[in-house]
Amino acid sequence: MLLGKVVGQVWATRKDEKLTGMKLLVVRHINLDYSFRNSYVVAVDSVGAGSGEYVLVTTGSSARQSALTEGKPVDAVISAIIDTLDVEKQ
């Protein structure tokens, strides 16, 4: 799983019929200190996330294990909205 921040939305009027009705969001990866990484992913929103929210993204075959994405051509899904992130300092 990856941490990220929602920074945009993808609109696609022509897409695989199995993706109809799914919201596609652009997520920029973040480090544990909330600093941005230089990588992005387009993920299906399964939890009602919005712009500016920090999220947990599940990728790979696990992304097709949610009720919304089962059997669909999806490689990334937003599976949680992060309220807080507590990390032990070393």
Secondary structure, 3 states (H helix, E strand, C coil): CEEEEEEEEECCCCCCHHHCCCCEEEEEEECCCCCEEEEEEEEEECCCCCCCCEEEEEEHHHHHHCCCCCCCCCCEEEEEECCCCCCCCC
